[in-house]
Amino acid sequence: MIGFKSIVDAGESEASALLWTGRSGRRYRMTLVGEAGAAMAPETLYALEDEGVIGWAGTAEDLIGDHASRARFRRLSALGARLFSLVTPADPLTMMTLVWDLEGSRHYAGRSAA
């Protein structure tokens, strides 16, 4: 993917990475961050997954500036959703498209990014 930043944490185990298919059919490598309360890097894209569905995708800035985004994030965090990070597009339009592609998409078991 041209123009994307690499994931900040480079030493994750294979078990913490998975391949996620967005609504468009495009695949994304996502890395488990850990607890939803973990510190978030300002320019990294994150996704919260609960019961195999991405319920929220965005950046730390989205949590600060968008009340609706913050409410969804807090609700999913309270339910124990898993927080993932993924490569972040440099272009704002590409970022919005990626967030749209992820939110509401479902994970299919057996597809991992080994």
C-alpha positions, 0 to 999 in steps of 0.5 A: 500500500503506497503512502501508508505509514508502518505500524508503530509497534514492530515486535508483535507476535504472529498471533496478535495479527489478523487479516480483516476484509473490509466492506469493499473486499479489500484486506487489511492487516490489523495488529492487536494493541491490547486493552481498549484503555491503552494509550493511543498514538495521535496519528495511528488508525485504530479499530475496535472489534466486538463479537467479530464486527468492527464497531468503531474505527478512527484516530485518537483525534476522532475521540477528542473532536467527535462526540458520536465517535467518542460515545461509540468508542466508550460503549464498545470499550465497556463491552470489552471490545479488542483494540487493533491498530493498522497502517494509517493513510497519509491522505485525509480522504483515504483515511475517511474511506478506510474508516467507512470500509472497516466500520460494520465489517465482519471478521471471518475465522480462518483468515489470519495474516501469518 
